[in-house]
Amino acid sequence: MKTRLLLIRHGETNWNKMGRFQGTIDIELTEEGKNQAILLSKRLKNKFDYIYTSPLKRARETAEILTDSSNKDLNIVENMKEINFGSWEGLTIKEIREKYNDEFNKWKIDAQEGKIVGGEFSLKNASIRGTKCILDIVNKHRGQTIAVVAHGGIIKASLIGLFDWDMTMYHKTVLGNTSITEIIFTDDLKPVLMKLNDTTHLKSLKNDIKYV
């Protein structure tokens, strides 16, 4: 009995457009982000049994649009919040390089920890948190289709944990706004990656979003 998991990144925000690290700062969707979520909703057509969301506005607003025309309950799960990037939150990559160049360069090549200045302190900590949360949800709803609306950072960190990748894979993976990453879990909860960063529902929109 296979379990199907859809990991969905939230719609566009102004900070996505500006290339700023959002982290745990609570940013709302732009009108473009809402339109992206509407297109995703039309694609999914409520074909999921359960839906979970991060409590942060950008994820919750996306999930609310996905459940607008359904009778499904929206389950808020704290451990799918975005990574806490500490001192880097609110900054662009250029600004981070100006203020934390050594730390940022080490973060990009650290295969074991992926250390961050403050906040969650490392990608590994976020990976452990996100992976455990996802496995708990999947175990609870075996044989069902589950949608989880979250954030690019925590989704990538969770993939690292699920597939036992090293931390540098975080920097080698791109997830667009409202992208779908699909995983099938076998009976013994072994994950199989079916789709990564699927944004085909956005073909009707001009999409030049920065992936931060």
C-alpha positions as CSV (number, residue, x, y, z in Angstrom):
1,M,0.0,0.0,0.0
2,K,1.9,3.1,-1.3
3,T,1.6,6.5,0.3
4,R,1.9,9.6,-1.9
5,L,3.3,12.8,-0.6
6,L,3.2,16.2,-2.4
7,L,5.7,18.7,-1.0
8,I,4.5,22.1,-2.2
9,R,6.4,25.4,-1.9
10,H,4.4,28.5,-1.1
11,G,3.5,31.2,-3.7
12,E,5.6,34.2,-4.5
13,T,6.3,37.0,-2.0
14,N,7.9,40.4,-2.3
15,W,11.0,39.1,-0.6
16,N,11.2,36.3,-3.2
17,K,11.2,39.0,-5.9
18,M,13.9,40.9,-4.1
19,G,16.0,37.8,-3.4
20,R,15.9,38.2,0.4
21,F,16.2,35.3,2.9
22,Q,12.8,35.1,4.5
23,G,13.3,32.4,7.0
24,T,10.9,32.7,9.9
25,I,9.9,36.3,9.1
26,D,6.2,36.3,8.3
27,I,5.8,37.6,4.7
28,E,2.5,37.6,2.8
29,L,1.9,36.4,-0.8
30,T,1.9,38.9,-3.6
31,E,-1.0,39.0,-6.1
32,E,1.2,36.9,-8.4
33,G,1.7,34.4,-5.6
34,K,-2.0,34.1,-5.1
35,N,-2.5,33.6,-8.8
36,Q,0.2,30.9,-8.7
37,A,-1.7,29.1,-5.9
38,I,-5.0,29.3,-7.9
39,L,-3.3,27.7,-10.9
40,L,-2.0,25.0,-8.6
41,S,-5.4,24.4,-7.1
42,K,-6.9,24.0,-10.6
43,R,-4.2,21.4,-11.3
44,L,-4.6,19.4,-8.1
45,K,-8.4,19.5,-8.2
46,N,-8.5,18.5,-4.5
47,K,-7.0,15.2,-5.3
48,F,-5.4,14.7,-1.9
49,D,-6.8,13.1,1.2
50,Y,-5.1,15.3,3.8
51,I,-3.4,18.7,3.7
52,Y,-0.8,20.2,6.1
53,T,0.8,23.6,6.2
54,S,3.4,25.6,7.9
55,P,1.9,28.3,10.1
56,L,3.7,31.1,8.3
57,K,1.4,33.4,6.3
58,R,2.9,32.7,2.8
59,A,2.4,28.9,3.2
60,R,-0.9,29.1,5.0
61,E,-2.4,31.5,2.4
62,T,-1.3,29.1,-0.3
63,A,-2.8,26.1,1.5
64,E,-6.1,28.0,2.1
65,I,-6.4,28.6,-1.6
66,L,-5.8,24.9,-2.3
67,T,-8.7,24.0,0.1
68,D,-11.1,26.8,-0.9
69,S,-13.3,24.5,-2.9
70,S,-13.0,21.4,-0.7
71,N,-14.3,20.3,2.6
72,K,-10.9,19.2,3.8
73,D,-9.5,20.4,7.1
74,L,-6.3,22.4,7.0
75,N,-3.8,21.0,9.5
76,I,-1.1,23.4,10.8
77,V,2.2,21.8,11.6
78,E,4.9,23.9,13.4
79,N,7.8,21.7,12.3
80,M,7.4,22.6,8.7
81,K,8.2,26.2,9.3
82,E,11.0,27.6,7.2
83,I,14.6,27.3,8.4
84,N,15.5,30.0,10.9
85,F,18.4,31.7,9.1
86,G,19.3,33.8,12.1
87,S,21.4,36.9,11.2
88,W,20.9,36.3,7.5
89,E,17.1,36.8,7.6
90,G,16.0,39.8,5.6
91,L,19.3,40.1,3.7
92,T,20.1,39.4,0.0
93,I,23.0,37.1,-0.9
94,K,25.0,40.2,-1.8
95,E,24.4,41.7,1.6
96,I,25.2,38.4,3.3
97,R,28.5,38.1,1.4
98,E,29.4,41.7,2.5
99,K,28.7,41.0,6.2
100,Y,29.3,37.3,6.6
101,N,31.5,36.3,3.7
102,D,33.6,33.6,5.4
103,E,30.6,32.0,7.2
104,F,28.5,32.1,4.0
105,N,31.3,30.4,1.9
106,K,31.8,27.7,4.5
107,W,28.0,27.1,4.6
108,K,28.0,26.5,0.8
109,I,30.7,23.7,1.0
110,D,30.0,22.2,4.4
111,A,28.8,18.7,3.6
112,Q,28.2,17.5,7.2
113,E,26.5,20.4,9.1
114,G,25.8,23.4,6.8
115,K,26.3,25.8,9.7
116,I,24.2,29.0,9.8
117,V,25.0,32.2,11.8
118,G,22.5,31.9,14.7
119,G,18.9,30.9,14.2
120,E,18.7,27.1,13.6
121,F,22.5,27.0,13.6
122,S,22.7,24.4,10.8
123,L,21.0,22.9,7.8
124,K,21.4,19.5,9.6
125,N,19.2,20.7,12.5
126,A,16.6,21.8,10.0
127,S,16.9,18.5,8.2
128,I,16.3,16.4,11.3
129,R,13.3,18.5,12.2
130,G,11.7,18.4,8.7
131,T,12.4,14.7,8.1
132,K,10.9,13.6,11.4
133,C,7.8,15.7,10.8
134,I,7.3,14.3,7.3
135,L,7.8,10.7,8.4
136,D,5.3,11.2,11.3
137,I,2.7,12.6,8.9
138,V,3.3,9.8,6.3
139,N,3.1,7.1,9.0
140,K,-0.2,8.6,10.2
141,H,-1.8,8.5,6.8
142,R,-0.4,5.3,5.2
143,G,-2.0,4.5,1.8
144,Q,-3.3,8.1,1.3
145,T,-2.3,11.1,-0.7
146,I,-1.0,13.9,1.5
147,A,-0.2,17.5,0.5
148,V,2.2,19.5,2.7
149,V,2.6,23.2,1.9
150,A,5.8,24.6,3.2
151,H,9.0,26.5,2.2
152,G,11.9,25.9,-0.2
153,G,14.5,25.7,2.5
154,I,12.8,23.2,4.8
155,I,11.6,21.1,1.9
156,K,15.2,20.8,0.6
157,A,16.5,20.1,4.0
158,S,13.9,17.4,4.5
159,L,14.8,15.8,1.2
160,I,18.4,15.7,2.4
161,G,17.3,13.7,5.4
162,L,14.9,11.4,3.6
163,F,17.4,10.4,0.9
164,D,20.5,10.6,3.0
165,W,22.2,13.2,0.8
166,D,25.0,15.4,2.1
167,M,24.3,19.0,3.0
168,T,25.7,20.5,-0.2
169,M,22.7,19.1,-2.1
170,Y,20.8,22.0,-0.6
171,H,22.7,24.4,-2.9
172,K,22.3,22.1,-5.9
173,T,18.5,21.9,-5.8
174,V,16.0,24.6,-7.0
175,L,12.4,24.7,-5.9
176,G,10.2,27.4,-7.6
177,N,7.1,29.0,-6.0
178,T,4.2,26.5,-5.9
179,S,6.4,23.8,-7.2
180,I,5.4,20.2,-6.5
181,T,7.9,17.6,-5.3
182,E,6.3,14.2,-5.3
183,I,7.5,11.2,-3.2
184,I,6.0,7.7,-3.0
185,F,6.6,5.8,0.2
186,T,6.6,2.0,0.1
187,D,5.0,-0.1,2.8
188,D,8.1,0.1,5.0
189,L,8.3,3.9,4.5
190,K,11.2,3.9,2.0
191,P,10.9,7.1,-0.1
192,V,11.1,7.1,-3.9
193,L,11.4,10.5,-5.6
194,M,8.9,10.8,-8.5
195,K,9.0,14.5,-9.3
196,L,11.2,17.5,-8.3
197,N,10.3,21.2,-8.8
198,D,7.3,20.5,-11.0
199,T,5.8,24.0,-12.0
200,T,4.1,23.0,-15.2
201,H,0.9,24.6,-13.9
202,L,2.5,28.0,-14.2
203,K,3.0,28.0,-17.9
204,S,0.4,30.7,-18.4
205,L,2.3,33.1,-16.1
206,K,5.6,34.9,-16.7
207,N,7.8,33.4,-14.0
208,D,11.1,35.1,-13.3
209,I,11.1,34.5,-9.5
210,K,14.4,34.4,-7.6
211,Y,14.7,31.0,-5.7
212,V,15.7,32.0,-2.2
